Amino acid sequence: QVQLVESGGGLVQPGGSLRLSCAASGSIDSIYAMAWYRQAPGKERETVASITNRGNIDYAPAVKGRFTISRDNAWSAVYLQMNSLKPEDTAVYYCNADTFEAANWGEAWGQGTQVTVSS
């Protein structure tokens, strides 16, 4: 199993930047993709950015050009650099990992970290 712990959230003014980190532990060799999701109050959880073991990277249209996802080579951490933040980026941000181990597909979620963009 994989355990994920996010950090780096907080309060930032519009136009500011934050860097989120997600530390992975456990069976990290089983990870083949990781992603950041977010959920704003009263809204459904949505994908923000994803990265695969083949280096494929995707972004939600709302964050493309402002956010950057990256990871270390061992899948022990994934990051989300968020620039030019807007009030609509306010949400709880979750880290997700897709895994394949012992012929079983699975996924893991972190507990979330709050990002608030406000003046």
Residue frames as qw, qx, qy, qz and C-alpha x, y, z in Angstrom:
[[0.000, 0.887, 0.462, 0.000, 0.00, 0.00, 0.00],
 [0.385, 0.353, -0.006, 0.853, 0.98, 3.61, -0.55],
 [0.254, -0.772, -0.439, 0.382, 0.56, 6.43, 1.95],
 [0.335, 0.550, 0.191, 0.741, 0.46, 10.07, 0.83],
 [0.323, -0.706, -0.368, 0.512, 0.94, 13.22, 2.89],
 [0.328, 0.740, 0.230, 0.540, 0.43, 16.69, 1.42],
 [0.412, -0.621, -0.212, 0.633, 1.98, 19.91, 2.66],
 [0.332, 0.016, 0.283, 0.900, 2.51, 23.48, 1.55],
 [0.048, -0.721, -0.578, -0.380, -1.01, 24.87, 1.56],
 [0.286, -0.384, -0.354, 0.803, -1.91, 28.18, 3.12],
 [0.184, 0.884, 0.359, -0.234, -3.27, 31.66, 2.59],
 [0.454, -0.088, 0.347, 0.816, -1.90, 33.70, -0.31],
 [0.249, 0.634, 0.117, -0.723, -2.93, 36.91, -2.03],
 [0.740, 0.609, 0.283, -0.032, -4.16, 36.92, -5.63],
 [0.464, 0.828, -0.305, 0.082, -1.21, 36.81, -7.98],
 [0.365, -0.673, 0.630, -0.130, 0.93, 35.01, -5.45],
 [0.639, 0.317, -0.692, -0.111, 2.55, 31.58, -5.54],
 [0.712, -0.424, 0.478, -0.291, 2.52, 28.39, -3.51],
 [0.439, 0.372, -0.807, -0.135, 4.32, 25.09, -3.87],
 [0.859, -0.260, 0.188, -0.398, 2.50, 21.97, -2.73],
 [0.165, 0.439, -0.883, 0.005, 4.38, 18.80, -1.88],
 [0.913, -0.139, -0.009, -0.383, 3.15, 15.25, -1.60],
 [0.065, -0.527, 0.842, -0.095, 5.37, 12.72, 0.13],
 [0.888, 0.030, -0.301, -0.345, 4.76, 9.08, -0.75],
 [0.196, -0.472, 0.829, -0.227, 5.75, 6.11, 1.38],
 [0.805, 0.061, 0.511, -0.294, 5.11, 2.40, 1.46],
 [0.709, 0.167, 0.617, 0.298, 4.98, 0.46, -1.82],
 [0.187, 0.776, -0.110, -0.592, 6.12, 3.38, -3.99],
 [0.169, -0.257, 0.813, 0.494, 7.48, 0.94, -6.58],
 [0.287, 0.447, 0.846, 0.040, 3.85, 0.17, -7.42],
 [0.191, 0.761, 0.199, -0.586, 3.08, 3.78, -8.43],
 [0.522, 0.241, 0.564, 0.592, 2.71, 4.43, -12.16],
 [0.070, 0.604, 0.294, 0.737, 0.96, 7.81, -12.10],
 [0.246, -0.459, -0.540, 0.661, 0.27, 10.61, -9.68],
 [0.033, 0.617, 0.427, 0.660, -2.04, 13.58, -9.78],
 [0.019, -0.150, -0.440, 0.885, -3.31, 16.60, -7.92],
 [0.140, -0.617, -0.694, -0.343, -7.03, 17.11, -7.45],
 [0.002, 0.036, -0.352, 0.935, -8.93, 19.92, -5.78],
 [0.198, -0.594, -0.764, -0.153, -12.34, 20.38, -4.30],
 [0.049, -0.247, 0.132, -0.959, -13.90, 23.77, -3.62],
 [0.261, 0.216, 0.703, -0.625, -16.87, 24.18, -1.25],
 [0.594, 0.478, 0.342, -0.550, -20.07, 23.01, -2.90],
 [0.566, 0.605, -0.422, -0.367, -18.26, 21.68, -5.95],
 [0.999, 0.019, 0.025, 0.022, -17.13, 18.27, -7.13],
 [0.567, -0.551, 0.451, 0.413, -13.53, 17.15, -6.89],
 [0.668, 0.739, -0.033, -0.078, -11.67, 17.91, -10.11],
 [0.848, -0.007, 0.119, 0.516, -8.34, 16.93, -11.61],
 [0.068, -0.935, 0.125, 0.324, -5.77, 19.73, -11.57],
 [0.330, 0.716, -0.596, -0.150, -2.70, 18.05, -13.03],
 [0.956, -0.137, 0.253, -0.046, -1.34, 14.56, -13.60],
 [0.186, 0.715, -0.659, -0.139, 1.96, 12.91, -14.44],
 [0.989, 0.018, -0.003, -0.144, 2.70, 9.34, -15.51],
 [0.727, -0.437, 0.428, 0.313, 5.72, 7.07, -15.40],
 [0.664, 0.379, 0.410, 0.497, 6.18, 7.72, -19.12],
 [0.285, -0.211, 0.022, 0.935, 6.45, 11.45, -18.49],
 [0.045, -0.555, -0.581, -0.594, 3.01, 12.33, -19.84],
 [0.104, -0.287, -0.451, 0.839, 1.71, 15.47, -18.18],
 [0.065, -0.602, -0.606, -0.516, -1.79, 16.94, -18.37],
 [0.050, -0.140, -0.394, 0.907, -3.33, 20.05, -16.87],
 [0.169, 0.717, 0.652, -0.178, -6.87, 21.26, -16.40],
 [0.339, 0.642, 0.297, 0.621, -7.57, 24.16, -18.77],
 [0.293, -0.926, -0.169, -0.167, -8.17, 26.47, -15.82],
 [0.593, -0.730, 0.230, 0.248, -4.59, 26.06, -14.54],
 [0.811, 0.278, 0.233, 0.460, -2.59, 25.49, -17.71],
 [0.377, 0.675, -0.025, 0.633, 0.26, 27.96, -17.97],
 [0.315, -0.762, 0.228, -0.518, 0.08, 28.81, -14.26],
 [0.790, -0.444, 0.387, -0.171, 0.63, 25.48, -12.51],
 [0.496, 0.532, -0.684, -0.053, 3.48, 23.00, -12.96],
 [0.921, -0.315, 0.158, -0.164, 3.50, 19.38, -11.76],
 [0.412, 0.606, -0.672, 0.110, 6.77, 17.56, -11.19],
 [0.925, -0.361, 0.022, -0.118, 8.04, 14.50, -9.37],
 [0.228, -0.668, 0.701, 0.100, 11.23, 12.89, -8.27],
 [0.472, 0.347, -0.739, -0.333, 12.48, 9.85, -10.15],
 [0.128, 0.044, -0.961, 0.240, 11.67, 7.40, -7.37],
 [0.435, -0.511, -0.546, -0.502, 8.02, 8.43, -7.02],
 [0.431, -0.331, -0.636, 0.548, 8.71, 9.38, -3.41],
 [0.012, -0.577, -0.298, 0.761, 7.36, 12.88, -3.97],
 [0.284, 0.565, 0.546, 0.549, 5.26, 14.90, -6.36],
 [0.176, -0.385, -0.206, 0.882, 5.00, 18.67, -6.41],
 [0.231, 0.760, 0.541, 0.278, 2.62, 21.32, -7.67],
 [0.274, -0.208, -0.036, 0.938, 4.05, 24.77, -8.28],
 [0.117, 0.779, 0.610, 0.083, 1.17, 27.23, -8.42],
 [0.271, -0.142, 0.049, 0.951, 1.79, 30.72, -9.79],
 [0.214, -0.132, -0.277, -0.928, -0.49, 33.65, -10.56],
 [0.071, -0.328, -0.914, 0.230, -3.04, 32.30, -8.11],
 [0.292, -0.334, -0.303, -0.843, -6.64, 33.44, -8.39],
 [0.480, -0.178, 0.494, -0.703, -9.45, 33.42, -5.82],
 [0.877, 0.130, -0.119, -0.447, -11.11, 30.65, -7.83],
 [0.575, 0.339, -0.728, 0.159, -8.12, 28.42, -7.08],
 [0.354, -0.377, 0.590, -0.620, -9.27, 28.29, -3.47],
 [0.888, -0.041, -0.333, -0.316, -9.92, 24.67, -2.57],
 [0.703, -0.471, 0.532, -0.013, -8.66, 21.67, -0.67],
 [0.523, 0.602, -0.566, -0.208, -5.92, 20.10, -2.78],
 [0.884, -0.232, 0.387, -0.123, -5.48, 16.33, -2.71],
 [0.093, 0.553, -0.786, -0.261, -2.64, 14.14, -3.88],
 [0.920, 0.124, 0.203, -0.313, -3.50, 10.89, -5.65],
 [0.060, -0.498, 0.826, 0.258, -1.44, 7.91, -6.73],
 [0.901, 0.201, -0.118, -0.367, -2.45, 5.13, -9.11],
 [0.314, -0.527, 0.790, -0.027, -0.82, 1.81, -8.35],
 [0.885, 0.192, -0.333, -0.265, -0.39, -1.65, -9.80],
 [0.118, -0.513, 0.802, -0.281, 0.85, -4.34, -7.46],
 [0.299, -0.015, 0.940, -0.165, 0.45, -8.12, -7.34],
 [0.022, 0.287, 0.811, 0.510, -1.82, -7.97, -10.40],
 [0.097, -0.750, -0.627, 0.189, -4.13, -5.53, -8.65],
 [0.165, 0.551, 0.133, 0.807, -4.93, -1.96, -9.65],
 [0.399, -0.664, -0.528, 0.348, -5.37, 0.48, -6.81],
 [0.173, 0.711, 0.022, 0.681, -5.13, 4.07, -5.75],
 [0.485, -0.412, -0.485, 0.600, -4.17, 6.11, -2.72],
 [0.007, -0.845, -0.221, -0.488, -5.25, 9.53, -1.51],
 [0.311, 0.114, -0.467, 0.820, -3.73, 12.05, 0.84],
 [0.139, -0.582, -0.679, 0.425, -5.68, 13.88, 3.51],
 [0.201, 0.831, 0.362, 0.372, -5.68, 17.18, 1.62],
 [0.402, -0.293, -0.176, 0.850, -4.20, 20.61, 2.18],
 [0.152, 0.866, 0.442, -0.176, -6.16, 23.86, 2.16],
 [0.377, 0.072, 0.233, 0.894, -5.24, 26.58, -0.32],
 [0.047, 0.845, 0.480, -0.233, -6.95, 29.93, 0.14],
 [0.384, 0.203, 0.242, 0.868, -6.41, 32.79, -2.30],
 [0.152, -0.869, -0.466, -0.065, -7.74, 36.02, -0.89],
 [0.284, 0.501, -0.165, 0.801, -6.76, 39.62, -0.33]]
